[in-house]
Amino acid sequence: MENFKYSNLSGQLTRDLSCYTCGIEQCLPGHAYGPTVRRGYMFYFILDGEGTYQLGNDFYHLHSKDGFLIIPNTLIRFEASQNKPWTYLWIGLIGNQVDNYFQNISINEDNPIFNFELGDEIHKLAEESILNHKSYPINNLKSTAKLYNFLDTFSKYYPCSKKNNSHIDNQDILESAIFIINSNYYDSQLSIEKISTQLHINRSHLYRLFKTRLGESPQQYLIRYRLYCARDLIDNGDLPFNVIATSVGYKDPLSFSREFKRKFGISPSEYRKYYIGKDLDKYKISDTK
């Protein structure tokens, strides 16, 4: 994606939510921006390289897959590394309701840094918004819809835990964990530890939530979801089993085959040979564990 910058200087902003700036830039070594303040919230996603972000008196050294938030009317400065200058994309939001949307997000002035290794979907939604503004510079309904989708998805990966009702807190955490698993099951590096870290909760607390609400551990849920996705791939195509294994997050096809048989009581090859497209209940194929 080539360098691109967009600034909405025309005044054609929707009242509730608008993108007032966005773009992507491959910075030169030592390239710096600021000190300055911005009028709206801005998300930055580091795609490659590294650099330093200063928010007030706090300094953060950031790398690829890290992101940072700029708070309106707050002094900021950031600078690309001399040796590994970063490439980043950004999207700036403004509108009467933006402050309300940020009440549902845990990224804020006190916690301005995030990692999107497990949230690549967020960066892709931001990129889609940028591409849309590149094609249609004036705000339109499609642009606004993409912004709402971006914020909604961001809130699922980084839910705000500062609510008065702990029951709501726990339900939000559970839903966010499930969302992260369902969105990233294909990633062989996905782990419950990474999910816990992203949600800023103890792994044992996440374990208790899953066991209490779903009757299974987070790891069991992840395995079950992967295997059902694998079964869907077998049902709907003729992909080799090693491709299916990697497509659902298994590096080792043999490990995938063992898990599949443990779950369904039959190996993937046997399933394809005898039962593809058939009624599973009729053939007594069900969860064995």
Residue, then its C-alpha position, 0 to 999 in steps of 0.5 A: m500500500e503506497n503512501f497516502k494522506y487524507s484530511n477533511l478540510s471541506g467541513q463535510l463532516t457528519r455530526d456524530l462520527s466522521c473521519y477527519t484524517c487518515g493515511i499510511e506512511q513509510c517514514l524516513p529514519g528519525h522522522a518526527y512529528g510534534p510536539t503538537v496537539r490534535r483535535g480528535y482521537m487518532f489510532y496509529f497502527i505500526l505495520d513495520g519497523e519501530g519508533t517512540y511515542q510520547l504522550g505528555n511525560d510518558f514515553y513508549h518504545l513501540h514495534s510492529k503490531d503495536g498501536f497507539l492512541i492520540i487523545p484530543n488536545t493532549l500534547i504528543r510527539f512521536e519519532a521513527s527509529q534511525n535504524k528501523p524506521w516505522t511504517y504506520l497507518w492512522i485514522g482520526l475520528i471526530g464527532n459529537q458521540v465519539d467520547n461516548y464510544f470511547q467509554n466502551i474501549s479500554i484504550n485511553e489516556d491512561n492506557p494508550i498502547f495496544n497490540f493488534e497481533l490478535g486483532d489484525e481484523i481491526h487494522k484491516l478495518a482501518e485500512e478499508s476505511i483509508l482505501n474508501h476515503k482514497s476512492y471517495p474523499i467526501n464523507n458518505l454513508k459507506s464511510t460512516a458505516k465502516l467507522y462504526n464497524f471499526l469502533d465496534t470491533f475495536s471494543k470487542y478486542y479491547p473492552c472497557s472493564k470499568k463498569n459498576n456491575s461485575h456481572i456485566d463485566n464478566q459477560d463482556i470479558l467472556e464475549s470478547a474472549i469468544f470473539i477473539i477465538n472465533s476471529n483468530y482460530y486459524d492462527s497457530q500462535l493463538s494462546i489463552e495466555k495471549i488472550s488473557t493479556q490482551l483483555h488485561i485479566n488473569r488467566s485463571h479468571l478467564y478459565r473460571l468464566f469459561k467453566t462457569r458459563l460454558g462448562e469448558s475451559p478456554q483451551q477446550y473451547l478453542i480446540r472444539y471451535r477449530l475442529y468444527c471449522a475443520r469439519d466444515l472444510i472437509d464437508n465443503g471441499d476436497l482440500p488436503f488434510n495438511v492444508i485443513a490442519t494449517s487452516v484451523g491453527y494446527k502446525d502438525p497434521l498428525s496432531f490435528s488428526r489425533e485431536f479430530k479423532r479424539k473429538f469425533g471418534i473417527s479420523p479425518s480421512e475416515y470421516r471424508k471417506y464414509y460420512i461426508g455429506k451424510d447425516l451425522d446423527k444417523y451414523k452416530i458421529s458426535d462429540t466423544k469428549 
